[in-house]
């Protein structure tokens, strides 16, 4: 399947680099991450279009065949100009549905409120990566049962990518303590994808994230040879304001539906 959305194209590129299996079919894409079956967006189907109500059962049967043993259900829809209303069949069936915003940039502007205390640098060494896991847990208030294992496995995959030179994971450190992180991954020809800006709850509102995005984005143009940056953000979450403040512009949307059993 030809994937239209730059958001999904970069998602799939990163998953493949991280060791997930990405398998294309005429009307859908299957993503499998056998060593992390609880990773919902590492085990999902990307659909060409949203199913009609009468076809939802067929799509769920397809998921069960392609991803046997996976208890959750997760679907993406390759509709760059889609709407939340397109996901009504999923919502009516009890799924959590979301429409995220895909943003792009060809340059990164200085943040309007820079933080001068934090030191931004790439993560390096066991202690930095252990702090990366601890920060993820703090941002999710410890997470649900099994979240710690999921976070550790995800961080291990992120670290492997940095060690192959396919990505760089950055941190903002305040007196040696990691207070914010984000990753940038090479995800196509001269395209790099921003990954998951996270700021410790105690460090929010100080301009740390904007400073991190600017410094990391500037370095990515040099380190990864990128000429275009892509990221995906929740339209109702504070991170999208940070991206827009340093020059990212809205380009398309990304539709998702998930059901946790």
C-alpha positions in Angstrom: 0.0 0.0 0.0 1.3 3.4 -0.9 1.2 5.5 2.3 0.1 9.1 1.6 0.7 10.7 5.0 4.2 12.0 5.9 3.2 11.3 9.5 2.5 7.7 8.9 5.5 7.3 6.5 7.9 8.5 9.1 6.2 6.4 11.8 6.7 3.3 9.7 10.3 4.2 8.8 11.1 4.5 12.5 9.4 1.3 13.5 11.3 -0.6 10.8 14.6 0.9 12.0 13.7 -0.1 15.5 13.3 -3.7 14.6 9.5 -3.9 14.1 8.2 -5.8 11.1 6.4 -3.6 8.6 4.4 -5.6 6.0 2.5 -3.9 3.1 -0.7 -5.3 1.6 -2.9 -3.7 -1.1 -5.3 -2.0 1.3 -3.5 -2.1 4.7 -0.1 -2.3 6.4 0.6 -4.6 9.3 3.1 -3.6 12.0 4.4 -6.3 14.4 6.9 -5.9 17.3 7.2 -9.5 18.6 9.5 -8.7 21.5 7.1 -6.0 22.9 3.5 -7.3 22.4 2.1 -4.7 24.8 3.3 -1.9 22.5 0.1 -0.8 20.9 1.6 1.4 18.2 4.2 -1.3 17.5 1.4 -3.8 16.9 -1.3 -2.3 14.7 -2.9 -2.1 11.3 -2.7 1.0 9.1 -5.8 1.1 6.9 -6.2 2.9 3.6 -9.6 4.3 4.7 -11.9 4.1 7.7 -14.3 1.2 7.6 -18.0 1.6 7.4 -20.0 0.4 10.4 -21.0 -2.8 8.6 -17.4 -3.5 7.8 -15.9 -3.0 11.3 -16.3 -6.7 12.2 -14.3 -7.7 9.1 -11.5 -5.3 10.0 -11.4 -6.6 13.6 -11.2 -10.2 12.2 -8.3 -9.1 10.0 -6.5 -7.7 13.0 -6.9 -11.1 14.8 -5.6 -13.0 11.8 -2.6 -10.8 11.2 -1.7 -10.2 14.9 -2.7 -13.4 16.7 -2.3 -13.3 20.5 -2.4 -9.5 20.7 -5.1 -8.6 23.1 -5.5 -4.9 22.3 -6.8 -3.5 19.0 -5.1 -0.5 17.3 -5.8 1.0 13.9 -4.4 3.9 12.1 -6.1 5.5 9.0 -4.0 6.9 6.2 -6.2 10.0 5.6 -4.0 13.2 5.7 -7.1 15.4 5.3 -9.4 13.3 7.5 -11.8 14.3 10.2 -12.7 13.0 13.7 -16.2 12.2 12.3 -14.6 9.6 10.0 -13.8 7.6 13.2 -17.4 7.3 14.4 -17.8 3.6 13.6 -14.8 2.9 15.9 -16.1 5.3 18.6 -19.5 3.7 18.5 -17.9 0.3 19.1 -16.1 1.5 22.2 -12.8 2.5 20.8 -10.8 5.5 21.9 -10.4 7.7 18.8 -8.0 10.6 18.3 -7.1 13.0 15.6 -3.6 14.3 15.9 -1.9 17.1 14.0 1.2 16.4 11.8 3.5 19.5 11.7 6.5 20.1 9.5 9.4 22.6 9.5 12.4 23.4 7.3 14.0 25.6 9.9 13.8 25.9 13.6 13.4 29.3 15.3 14.7 30.4 18.6 12.2 29.8 21.4 10.3 32.9 22.6 11.2 32.1 26.2 14.6 30.3 26.3 15.8 28.6 29.4 19.4 29.5 30.2 19.9 27.1 33.1 19.4 23.7 31.4 22.3 22.2 29.4 21.1 20.4 26.2 23.2 17.5 24.9 22.7 14.0 23.4 22.1 11.2 25.8 25.1 9.0 26.3 25.8 6.2 28.7 23.9 4.0 31.1 23.0 6.7 33.6 21.5 9.0 31.0 19.3 6.2 29.6 18.3 5.1 33.1 17.2 8.7 33.7 15.3 8.6 30.3 13.2 5.7 31.6 12.6 7.4 35.0 11.5 10.6 33.3 9.0 8.7 31.1 7.6 7.0 34.2 7.3 10.4 36.0 5.5 12.0 33.0 3.0 9.1 33.1 2.6 9.1 36.9 4.1 5.6 37.0 1.8 4.2 34.2 -0.4 1.2 34.3 0.6 -2.4 35.2 3.4 -3.4 32.8 4.2 0.2 31.8 7.6 0.0 33.4 8.6 -3.0 31.2 7.1 -1.3 28.1 9.1 1.9 28.8 12.4 0.0 29.4 12.0 -1.9 26.1 11.1 1.2 24.2 14.2 3.0 25.6 16.4 0.1 24.7 15.1 0.4 21.1 15.7 4.1 21.1 19.3 3.6 22.4 20.0 1.1 19.7 19.0 3.6 17.0 21.3 6.2 18.4 24.2 3.8 18.5 23.8 3.0 14.8 23.7 6.7 13.9 20.1 6.6 12.7 18.9 8.9 15.5 19.9 11.2 18.2 18.2 11.4 21.6 18.6 14.6 23.4 18.2 15.7 27.0 18.0 18.9 28.9 19.9 18.6 32.2 19.6 20.8 35.2 22.6 20.3 37.5 23.0 16.8 36.1 19.3 15.8 36.4 17.4 15.0 33.3 14.4 17.3 33.1 13.3 16.9 29.5 14.0 14.6 26.5 13.2 14.2 22.9 14.4 12.1 20.0 15.0 12.8 16.3 15.2 9.9 13.9 16.3 9.8 10.3 13.0 8.7 8.6 13.5 9.1 4.9 15.6 10.9 2.4 16.7 14.1 4.2 13.6 13.8 6.5 13.9 13.6 10.2 11.1 12.8 12.7 10.8 14.4 16.1 9.9 11.9 18.8 8.0 12.5 22.0 9.1 15.7 23.8 8.7 15.1 27.5 9.3 17.5 30.4 9.3 16.4 34.0 6.1 17.8 35.7 8.3 19.8 38.2 10.2 21.5 35.3 7.2 22.6 33.2 6.5 26.2 32.4 10.2 27.3 32.5 10.9 27.3 28.7 12.9 24.0 29.0 11.0 22.2 26.2 11.2 25.1 23.7 14.9 25.4 24.3 15.3 21.6 23.9 13.3 21.5 20.6 15.3 24.4 19.2 18.7 23.0 20.1 17.9 19.5 19.1 16.3 20.5 15.8 19.2 22.7 14.9 21.6 19.9 15.6 19.5 17.4 13.6 19.9 19.4 10.4 23.7 18.9 10.8 23.9 15.5 12.5 21.3 13.7 10.4 21.6 15.7 7.2 17.9 16.6 7.3 16.2 19.4 5.3 12.7 18.8 6.6 11.5 17.9 10.1 8.2 16.2 10.9 6.4 15.7 14.2 2.9 14.6 15.4 1.2 16.2 18.3 -2.1 16.1 20.2 -4.0 19.3 19.3 -5.1 19.7 23.0 -1.7 19.1 24.6 0.8 21.8 25.5 3.6 20.3 23.3 1.9 21.5 20.1 2.3 25.1 21.2 6.0 24.6 21.7 6.4 23.2 18.2 4.5 26.1 16.6 6.4 28.6 18.6 9.7 27.5 17.0 8.5 27.5 13.4 6.5 24.2 12.9 3.4 24.6 10.8 0.3 22.3 10.6 0.5 20.1 7.5 -2.1 17.3 7.9 -3.9 15.1 10.4 -3.4 11.6 11.7 -6.4 9.4 12.7 -6.1 6.6 15.2 -8.5 4.2 17.1 -7.5 1.8 19.9 -9.3 -0.6 22.2 -7.5 -2.0 25.3 -9.0 -5.2 26.7 
